[in-house]
Amino acid sequence: MMLLMVNQSSGLDSVFHALADPTRRQVVSRLLTGSAPVKRLAEPFAMGLPAFLKHLTVLEGSGLIRSEKLGRVRTCHINEERLAAAEGWLAEQRAVWQGRTDRLAAFVESRHPQETKT
């Protein structure tokens, strides 16, 4: 069980590292609308292709995207399952914190019932 948690944590670490960069987040957002060739993905960014390819390498290493080469064209695709794993973790964290804030609000209201009713 602990090994599974470590493996999942390591995988999530690489996903969140990949998403920490605004360029990579934009690439992921673009790929959510459909697959695209590298050249088209790189167009909106003011950087050379070698620098852009480093971003794609990070995204592929995290498992958020995959690419395939047909002839001279490399096309990138989103890995929705990997993105869903990160979304699932965030949803779990949101639920934990929502529960904590709800309990705090209930506690404050129980201590000062007349002040909370306006």
N, C-alpha and C positions, 0 to 999 in steps of 0.2 A: 504494500500500500504506500509506504513512504517513497519507494523508488518511483512509482507512478506519479506521485505528487511532484517529485523533483524533476522528472522528465517533462511534465506538463508546465511546470514553472519555467524551466529552461526554454521551452518552446514559446511560452508567452513573453518571456524576456526578449527574445529575438523579434517577435512581432511588435512589441511596444517600442523597441529600439528602432525598428524600421519605420514605424509611424511617427517617431519623434521629429522627423525632418519634414518641413513643409513641402518640399519638392516631391518626396515620396508619397506624402498624403494626397497630393494633387494627382499623381500617377494612379494611385489606387482609386480615387474618385472617378477619374476618367475611365478606368477599366471596368468600373461597375456598370457603365453604359454599354460595354461590349469590348471584345478583343480589338487590338490595334497593333499595327507594325511599329517597331521601335522608332523609325524615322518620324512617323506622325506623332508619337508620344513625346518626342524630344522637341518638336517645333515650338511650343509655347515658352520654352525655357531659354534664358540668355546664358547658355553655357555650351561648351564644345561637346561633341558626341562622346569622347572618352570620359569626360566627367559625368555625363548623364548615364553612361553605361555602368559606372560605379554605383549609382543609385539603384539601377535595375538589379545589379548583383546582390545588393543588400536585401532588396525585396524578394528576390528568388531564394536567397539563403534563409530568409525567415519563413518561407513557404507561402507568403501572401500572393505571389504570382508565379506563373510558370511560363516558359517560352518554348516555341518550336521554330525550327528553321526549315523553310521550304524554298529551295533554290537559294536565292540571294537575300530573301526577306525573312527576318526574324519577327515573329508575331508573339505578343504577350497576352496572357489570359489571367483573369483574377482567379484565385482559389477561394471560393466562397466559404468552404468548410473551415479554412484557417481563420478567416475574418470572423466567422460565426463563433469560433472558440474564444476570441478576444472579446467579442460582444457579450458572450455568455458570462465571462469573468466579470466584466463591468456591470452587468445586470445583477450578479450576485452581490457585488460590493454596494451597489445602489440599494438593494434590499436590506442589507445589513445596516447601512447608515440611516435609511429611512426608518427602520425599526428603532434605532437608537434615538433619533430625534423625536419620534412619536412617544417613546417612553419618557423622554425628558420633558416634553410638553405636558404629558399627563401628570408627571410629578410636580411640575411648577403649578399647574392648575389645581392640584389637590392641596398644595400648601397655601395658595392665595386665591381661593375660589371667587371672592367678590371682586378682585382686581381684574380678573380675566374676562368678566362679563361686562361688555360695554354696549 
